[in-house]
Amino acid sequence: VDAWTYNGQVPGPWIKVNVGDKVRVKVTNELTLSTDVHWHGIHVPNSFDGVSPYTQTMIKNGETFAYEFVADQPAVGMYHAHMHGEEAVPNGMFGVFQVGDLALPAGKTVSGINVPANVKPVQEIPMVLNDAGEIGYSLNGKSFPSTEPVVVNLGDWFLVHYFNEGLQVHPMHMHGFPQLIVAKDGIPLDQPYWADTILVSPGERYSVLVKATDVGTWVWH
């Protein structure tokens, strides 16, 4: 489809930095409309929150604006256009922004299931949910059968972050395996819990730890 993009891709580049890193993002607007970038769930100074005309002047066509901040605390967040967001985001202007590694409930027993003290996910998977615009119903900008399978080995643990950039709620269900919810909106839970289906509302982020306990091709939707 013809999409609106960051760096020519949907979702935009997955940006992951360490706690304490100094971040500088230069945004050059090649759209026909003015734009800005909001750092959803990321702690930034008010002047770089990306909400024109209140915290900054809009970035007009052909202009460049630099966002600068220190990634001072762990976060599982997103970035997206705020101005004209009702049109820009469903058409592709969104991406994932993470600060540091998420703290996992290593060594804990949750509802009778033990999480190993040395648990190390073999994959960390950001999954952005959409449902409107040119992107339509999609996972990371792809709709079935263009979505690629996630392949792991029996006994592997893997970490998934759900990001809802859509306009509707999405019940995320994984056939065959329960999902251990370890964080909500990037905030580690004091009491993680297992769930079969997780309802993710617009703007929300859920982080889940999953163990591949059965062989086979399993549906995930």
N, C-alpha and C positions, 0 to 999 in steps of 0.2 A: 504494500500500500504506500501511498504518498503520505509520509508522516512529518511532523515537526520534531526536530531532534536536537540533542546535545552531542556535538562531535560526530554527527552522522549516524547515530545508532540509537535503538530503542530496546531496553531502557538505556539511559545515558551511562557513561562509564561508572563502574562500581568503584567508589573512592573509599579506601580504608587507610586510616592513619593511626599512629600511636598516641596515647595520652601524653600531652605535653608538646606535641608537634605544633609548629607554626604553619598555618594553612593560608595560602593565597590562591584564589581562583579568579582568573581573568575571563570575563564573559563578554564576547563580542556579538552583538545582535545583527544577524543577517535575515531576520524576519521582516515582513512588511508592517508588523505591529510593534509597538513598544513592549518591553518585557522587564522582568526582574527575576531574582532567584531567592526562594525562601528555603531555609535550612530547617526542615521539619523535625523536631525532636533533638536538635543540636543546640548546645549552649553557645550563643554568640552575642556580641555587643548589640545594643538596640539599633545602632546605625548600619549594621550589616544583616538585619533580620530579613530584608528583602521584601518589604511591603510598601511599594510606592503608591501614593505620593507622601506617605506618612513618615517612613524611616529613611527614604532616599528619593532622589528624582528618578523618574523612569529612564530606562536604557532605550534610547531611540534607535531606529534603524541606522546601522553604520557606526554606532558608538560602542565604546568599551568601558566596562566598570569592573573594578577589582574588589572582591570580598576578602577581607583579612581578619583572621581571628586565631586564637590559640585553642587547640582541642584539649580543653582542660579537664574533661571528665569522660568516662566511658559512655558510649551511646550507640544505639542502633536506630538510625534515622533515615530520612529521605531528603532529597532536594527536588524542587519543582518550581515551575513558574507560578507566581502568585497573581500578578496582573494578567487579566484575561485568562485566569486559570481554568474557568469553566470550559474554555475552548482549547487552550494550549495543552493542558494535562491529558485529557482524553485523546488528543492527537499525537502524544508521544513525549512531551517535555517533562520527564521525571527520571530519577535515578536513585541509587542507594548510597548512603554515606554512613560509614561506621568509624567509631573511635575505639581503638583497643579491642581486646578479645573479651567475649562475654564470660563471666564467671559461671561455671557449671557446678551442679550439686554432686561433685565427685565424692565417693565414699558414703553417700547417703542411701538409706532404704526408704523408698516411697511406695506406699500401698503394697508392701511385701516384695517389691522388686528392687534389687540392689543395683546401684550405679557404681561401677568399679572406681576405686580411688585413683587409678591411673587412666581413667577414661580419656580417650583422645579421638575426636571425630575424624573419620577418614575424608569427609567432605563437609564444607560449609556452604550452604546453598541459599542465596537470596532469591525469593520468589515474589515478584511484584504482580499483584492482581488488578486487572482492569476490566471494564465492562461497557465502554462507551466510545464515541468518536471513531476516528479511523482505526484505532487500535482494537476496538470492540472487546468481546470476551476473550481474554488472553492471559497467559502466564509468561511473564518476562517478554511481553510483546509478541508471543507466538500462540497460535491456536492449533488444536489437534487437527490433523496428524503432524503438523510441523514441530510440535513440542518434542524435545529429545528425552529419552528415558534416563533416569538416574540409575546407574549400575554400581552396586556394592556387593561385597562378599557376605556369606552367612556369618553372623556374629558381629559384623561391623556396627559401630555407632556412627550416626551422622547428624549434623546440626542444620536445621532449616529456619530461616527467618521469613515470615509472611509479612508483606507490606501491602496494604490496601490503598491504591491510588485511584480506585474507581468511585462510582457514585452510589453503589449498592453494597449491602452486606454480603459476605461470601462465607458459607460453611465449608471449611476445608477438611476433607476426609481422606484418610489413607487406608486402603483396604489391607487387611492382614496384620497391621501393626498399630498399637496404641501410640500416642504421641505424648511425651512428657513435656509439659509446658514449664519452661525454666525461667522465662522472662516475659514481661508485658511492657511494651513501648520501650524496650531496652533496659528496663529496671529488673534486675534479678529478683525472683520471688523467694521470700523466706520459707514458704511452704509450696514447693513445686507440686504439680498434680498431673495425673494421667487423664487423657481425654481421647475419645474416639473421633469426635467432630468438634472443630473449633470455629466459632462464629467471629469473623474478622470484619469490623466496621470500617468505613472510610477513615483514613488517617491513622488507623491502629497498626501496631506491629506486635506480632507474637513470635517468640523464639521457642522452638521445640527440639528436643533430643529424641532420636528414634534409634531402636536397635533392630537390625534385620534378623529376625528369629526364624523365618521360614523361607525355603527356596521357592522361586517361581516368579512369574511376571504379574505384578500387582498393579491395580488401577489406583490412581491418585487424582482427586478432583476437588 
